[in-house]
Amino acid sequence: MKIGCLVALAAALGGCASVAEMDRHISSFNSHPDGTFRFRGTADIINTLDSEHGETYRVTMLESWMRTDGVCPKGYTITSRRAVARQGINAYDVVYDGKCK
């Protein structure tokens, strides 16, 4: 409950981009010299797996990683997306593979 209130408060104060940037600790991003990358975000009760809100949240987080790391300045294409259920809880890792343009 407290986490949900904090997320709602942060969203109200700073918008989706700020929340996604604060939540980078729950994601990972790896880029490779050939211009490909892999991003792992999360889906949970707030940022659900197949909702527009959840997808916007994860893409905002991906783009935050890219800005910080200086990756894909000309844009990118997602080549695959898959959800991996986390054992014992109602949450998923959402793994995106992609390529810089």
DODRENDREN-40338 format. One record per residue: x, y, z of N, C-alpha, C, CB in turn; residue number from 1; residue in one letter. Coordinates in Angstrom, 3 decimals, padded with zeros to 6 digits. Each point is the difference from the previous one (the first is absolute). Glycine has a CB too. Layout:
BEGIN
       n.xx       n.yy       n.zz      ca.xx      ca.yy      ca.zz       c.xx       c.yy       c.zz      cb.xx      cb.yy      cb.zz   num   residu
          X          Y          Z          X          Y          Z          X          Y          Z          X          Y          Z   NUM        a
...
This chain:
BEGIN
       n.xx       n.yy       n.zz      ca.xx      ca.yy      ca.zz       c.xx       c.yy       c.zz      cb.xx      cb.yy      cb.zz   num   residu
    000.823   -001.192    000.000   -000.823    001.192    000.000    000.861    001.249    000.000   -001.794   -001.247    001.197     1        m
    002.824    001.262   -000.352    000.871    001.167    000.072    000.710    000.229   -001.329    000.315   -000.394    002.456     2        k
    000.113   -000.689   -003.103    000.702    000.131   -001.277   -000.934    000.599   -001.042    001.471   -001.971    000.564     3        i
   -002.709    001.512   -000.608   -000.966    000.536   -000.955   -000.229    001.487    000.219   -001.092   -002.237   -000.114     4        g
    001.005    002.656    001.356   -000.182    001.424    000.310    001.211    000.806   -000.430   -001.467   -000.607    001.929     5        c
    002.655    000.065   -001.699    001.212    000.702   -000.413    000.073    000.144   -001.514    001.161   -000.876    002.026     6        l
   -001.526   -000.192   -002.740    000.011    000.057   -001.458   -001.010    001.023   -000.490    000.710   -002.405   -000.114     7        v
   -001.907    002.409    000.689   -001.024    000.966   -000.402    000.447    001.427    000.295   -001.770   -001.722    000.420     8        a
    002.371    001.923    000.721    000.482    001.334    000.351    001.109    000.437   -000.953   -000.605   -000.411    002.407     9        l
    001.542   -000.471   -002.687    001.094    000.343   -000.906   -000.524    000.305   -001.396    001.546   -001.442    001.336    10        a
   -002.518    000.685   -001.792   -000.581    000.248   -001.320   -000.694    001.354   -000.038   -000.296   -002.466   -000.333    11        a
   -000.409    002.786    001.396   -000.692    001.289    000.051    000.981    001.158    000.032   -001.896   -001.093    001.184    12        a
    003.014    000.911   -000.502    000.964    001.083    000.136    000.925    000.129   -001.202   -000.109   -000.332    002.443    13        l
    000.463   -000.791   -003.064    001.030    000.089   -001.019   -000.308   -000.633   -001.329    001.505    000.045    001.832    14        g
   -002.616   -000.710   -001.961   -000.344   -000.622   -001.269    000.618   -001.375   -000.147   -000.184    002.252   -000.995    15        g
   -000.237   -002.959   -000.049    000.407   -001.387   -000.238    001.505   -000.123   -000.202   -002.234   -000.436   -001.012    16        c
    002.840    001.360    000.270    001.432   -000.097   -000.271    000.798    000.020    001.293   -000.346    001.120   -002.209    17        a
   -000.013   -000.265    003.137    000.740    000.090    001.256   -000.132   -001.277    000.812   -000.353    002.465    000.007    18        s
   -000.825   -003.046    000.026   -000.201   -001.255    000.728    000.834   -001.096   -000.644   -002.336    000.698    000.667    19        v
    002.316   -000.794   -001.984    000.779   -001.030   -000.691    001.487    000.177    000.278   -001.754   -000.134   -001.793    20        a
    002.229    001.363    001.810    001.411    000.238    000.274    000.346   -000.368    001.433    000.011    001.824   -001.702    21        e
   -000.918   -001.595    002.639    000.244   -000.380    001.395    000.035   -001.517    000.144   -001.117    002.112    000.778    22        m
    000.374   -002.829   -001.608   -000.116   -001.452    000.113    001.047   -000.769   -000.804   -002.410    000.345    000.365    23        d
    003.455    000.325   -000.824    001.026   -000.695   -000.787    000.658   -001.132    000.768    000.399    002.110   -001.220    24        r
   -000.427   -002.067    002.531    000.620   -001.056    000.806   -000.733   -001.335   -000.136    000.771    001.753    001.600    25        h
   -001.975   -001.752   -002.128   -000.740   -001.256   -000.169    000.025   -000.470   -001.448   -001.473    000.638    001.914    26        i
    002.387   -000.084   -002.707    000.124   -000.395   -001.394    001.475   -000.180   -000.327   -002.131    001.229   -000.615    27        s
    002.391   -001.720   -000.603    001.387   -000.099   -000.449    000.058    000.296   -001.490    000.535   -001.701    001.799    28        s
    000.619    002.185   -002.241    000.203    000.350   -001.400    001.423   -000.366   -000.384   -001.699    001.878    000.129    29        f
    001.826   -002.641   -001.228    001.315   -000.368   -000.517    000.034    000.300   -001.489    000.284   -001.801    001.763    30        n
    000.703    002.600   -002.186    000.172    000.274   -001.422    001.263   -000.695   -000.473   -001.198    002.226    000.193    31        s
    001.238   -002.496   -001.503    001.105   -000.748   -000.592    000.601    000.790   -001.158   -001.075   -002.180    000.677    32        h
    002.353    001.933   -001.000    000.677    000.762   -001.059   -000.671   -000.090   -001.375    002.082   -000.385    001.255    33        p
   -002.833   -000.680   -001.499   -000.654   -000.144   -001.309   -001.303    000.797   -000.105    001.018   -002.264   -000.170    34        d
   -001.335    003.072    001.199   -001.193    000.840   -000.034   -001.248   -000.663    000.541    000.993    001.097   -001.924    35        g
   -000.864   -002.296    002.462   -001.151   -000.670    000.602   -000.016    000.281    001.501    000.054   -001.815   -001.776    36        t
   -001.206    001.571    002.382   -000.121    000.197    001.442   -001.052   -000.940    000.562    000.698    002.404   -000.234    37        f
   -000.640   -002.560    001.556   -001.029   -000.740    000.744   -000.367    000.831    001.220    000.866   -002.273   -000.800    38        r
   -002.163    002.456    000.970   -000.543    000.722    001.152   -000.937   -000.922    000.751    000.200    002.221   -001.188    39        f
   -000.083   -002.225    002.511   -000.913   -000.776    000.834   -000.728    000.968    000.917    001.488   -002.067   -000.096    40        r
   -002.795    002.121   -000.073   -000.852    000.800    000.869   -000.914   -000.922    000.775    000.097    001.954   -001.584    41        g
   -001.040   -001.377    002.301   -000.909   -000.816    000.806   -001.455    000.318   -000.320    001.721   -000.099    001.812    42        t
   -002.549   -000.885   -001.592   -001.456    000.168   -000.063   -000.537   -000.483    001.340   -000.112   -000.318   -002.563    43        a
   -000.773    001.114    003.123   -000.571   -000.346    001.300   -001.432    000.516    000.066    002.286    000.071    001.096    44        d
   -002.831    000.013    000.083   -001.393    000.396    000.156   -000.236    001.453   -000.423   -000.199   -001.649    001.864    45        i
    001.211    002.506   -001.777   -000.140    001.400   -000.392    000.299    000.191   -001.482    000.625    000.691    002.321    46        i
    000.483   -001.241   -002.789    000.418    000.102   -001.404   -000.192   -001.369   -000.637    001.692    001.855    000.507    47        n
   -002.940   -002.146   -000.838   -000.383   -001.346   -000.409    000.618   -000.390   -001.345   -002.133    000.285    001.268    48        t
    002.131   -001.576   -001.510    000.716   -000.583   -001.136   -000.467    000.525   -001.350    000.320   -002.012    001.374    49        l
   -001.598    002.038   -001.624   -000.484    000.336   -001.337   -000.839    001.270   -000.049    000.039   -002.406   -000.491    50        d
    000.197    003.311    001.429   -000.750    001.264   -000.019    000.829    001.091   -000.674   -001.218   -000.658    002.114    51        s
    000.533    001.653   -002.640    000.690    001.142   -000.603    000.839    000.721    001.061   -001.860    000.259   -001.708    52        e
    001.303   -000.115    002.906    000.730    000.658    001.083    001.294   -000.743    000.329   -002.174    000.843    000.921    53        h
    002.084   -002.157   -000.768    001.179   -000.801    000.341    001.059    000.052   -001.082   -001.456   -001.488    001.330    54        g
    001.018    001.415   -002.580    000.945    000.031   -001.118    000.666    001.375   -000.098   -001.384   -001.720   -001.229    55        e
    000.617    002.784    001.405    000.567    001.350   -000.023    001.033    000.159    001.108   -002.144    000.902   -000.958    56        t
    001.836   -001.406    002.125    000.925    000.054    001.131    001.319   -000.695   -000.333   -001.954    000.052    001.569    57        y
    001.870   -001.281   -002.122    001.221   -000.749   -000.305    000.798    000.656   -001.131   -001.147   -002.099    000.754    58        r
    000.478    002.593   -001.790    000.709    000.666   -001.102    000.658    001.285    000.497   -001.630   -000.974   -001.666    59        v
    000.970    001.695    002.550    000.599    001.206    000.582    001.263   -000.366    000.780   -002.277    001.094    000.143    60        t
    002.230   -002.200    000.589    001.166   -000.447    000.745    001.129   -000.408   -000.959   -001.503   -000.767    001.884    61        m
    001.156    000.046   -002.948    000.989   -000.384   -001.015    000.668    001.247   -000.576   -001.334   -002.077   -000.558    62        l
    000.549    003.059    000.185    000.551    001.208   -000.599    000.836    000.808    000.998   -001.961    000.055   -001.550    63        e
    001.643   -000.148    002.826    000.824    000.635    001.028    001.392   -000.642    000.032   -002.073    000.531    001.356    64        s
    002.112   -001.862   -001.407    001.286   -000.703   -000.059    000.785    000.452   -001.234   -001.000   -001.992    001.208    65        w
    000.324    002.060   -002.349    000.682    000.368   -001.249    000.580    001.409    000.075   -001.547   -001.511   -001.260    66        m
    000.779    002.463    001.783    000.499    001.377    000.138    001.227    000.041    000.906   -002.331    000.884   -000.345    67        r
    002.242   -001.528    001.485    001.093    000.018    000.976    001.256   -000.652   -000.567   -001.678   -000.062    001.857    68        t
    001.502   -001.036   -002.598    001.138   -000.742   -000.542    000.442    000.497   -001.377   -000.787   -001.962    001.292    69        d
    000.047    002.901   -001.880    000.352    000.512   -001.324   -000.174   -001.030   -001.100    001.591    001.518    001.102    70        g
   -002.593   -002.353   -000.983   -000.236   -001.096   -000.952   -001.153    000.360   -000.934    000.846   -001.688    001.685    71        v
   -000.733    001.328   -002.944   -001.047    000.155   -001.016   -000.456    001.458   -000.180   -000.738   -002.318    000.548    72        c
    001.649    003.242   -000.805   -000.407    001.404   -000.151   -000.927    000.240   -001.199    002.156    000.631    001.059    73        p
   -002.161   -001.546   -002.032   -000.866    000.151   -001.178   -001.281   -000.819    000.113    002.034    000.410   -001.369    74        k
   -002.266   -000.995    002.531   -001.204   -000.799    000.198    000.307   -001.486    000.055   -001.304    001.761   -001.156    75        g
    000.257   -002.536    001.275    000.167   -001.441    000.165   -001.247   -000.733   -000.489    001.535    000.383    001.966    76        y
   -001.368   -001.682   -002.130   -001.106   -000.888   -000.342    000.005   -001.160    000.990    000.108    000.647   -002.469    77        t
   -001.269   -000.961    003.020   -000.132   -001.181    000.856   -000.173   -001.202   -000.921   -001.041    001.339    001.932    78        i
    001.912   -002.338   -001.782   -000.072   -001.188   -000.853   -000.728   -001.161    000.664    002.116    000.725   -001.054    79        t
   -002.168   -000.724    002.378   -000.790   -001.023    000.695   -000.351    000.485    001.395    001.119   -001.830   -001.323    80        s
   -002.210    001.292    001.839   -000.478    000.307    001.350   -000.570   -001.285    000.566   -000.507    002.445   -000.566    81        r
    000.934   -002.799    001.768   -000.548   -001.202    000.635   -000.144    000.232    001.494    001.044   -001.464   -001.765    82        r
   -002.041    000.830    002.321   -000.255    000.099    001.434    000.410   -001.309    000.663   -001.910    001.633   -000.377    83        a
    002.596   -001.505    001.491    000.431   -001.164    000.770   -000.602    000.138    001.391    002.177   -000.256   -001.331    84        v
   -003.061   -000.694    001.683   -000.669    000.057    001.305    001.012   -000.181    001.123   -002.114   -000.896   -001.026    85        a
    001.952    001.694    002.063    000.814   -000.155    001.199   -000.671   -001.036    000.878    000.851    002.394   -000.120    86        r
   -000.097   -003.327    000.614   -000.550   -001.093    000.792   -000.564    000.498    001.324    001.629   -001.552   -001.070    87        q
   -002.857    001.159    001.350   -000.599    000.247    001.299   -000.673    001.347    000.184    001.690   -001.489    000.828    88        g
   -001.572    002.392   -001.809   -000.659    001.300    000.129   -000.677    000.351   -001.321    001.694    000.756    001.732    89        i
   -002.625    000.167   -001.687   -000.728    000.417   -001.202    000.751    001.154   -000.672   -002.215   -000.731    001.025    90        n
    003.391    000.416   -001.561    000.820    000.998   -000.679    000.813   -000.692   -001.082    000.117    001.438    002.086    91        a
    000.387   -000.642   -003.007    000.758   -000.521   -001.142    001.238    000.849   -000.227   -002.111   -000.880   -001.049    92        y
    003.147    000.252    000.513    001.080    000.722   -000.643   -000.414    000.114   -001.455    001.821   -000.837    001.630    93        d
   -001.717    002.018   -002.188   -000.326    000.202   -001.416    001.311    000.326   -000.694   -002.391    000.826    000.482    94        v
    002.816   -001.715   -001.393    001.300    000.109   -000.639   -000.196    000.482   -001.439    000.953   -001.844    001.476    95        v
   -000.279    002.928   -001.790   -000.042    000.591   -001.337    001.375   -000.137   -000.630   -001.818    001.634    000.682    96        y
    001.863   -002.146   -001.893    001.227    000.026   -000.797   -000.222    001.012   -001.093    000.584   -002.430    000.504    97        d
    000.469    003.132   -000.879   -000.156    001.022   -001.024    001.291    000.321   -000.713   -001.844    000.921    001.315    98        g
    001.737   -000.006   -002.262    001.129    000.412   -000.820   -000.078    001.495   -000.225    000.100   -002.255   -001.120    99        k
    001.049    002.915    001.220    000.063    001.433   -000.283   -000.142    000.229   -001.506    001.474    000.383    002.032   100        c
   -002.052    000.778   -002.382   -000.133    000.380   -001.413    001.277    000.648   -000.473   -002.471    000.305    000.258   101        k
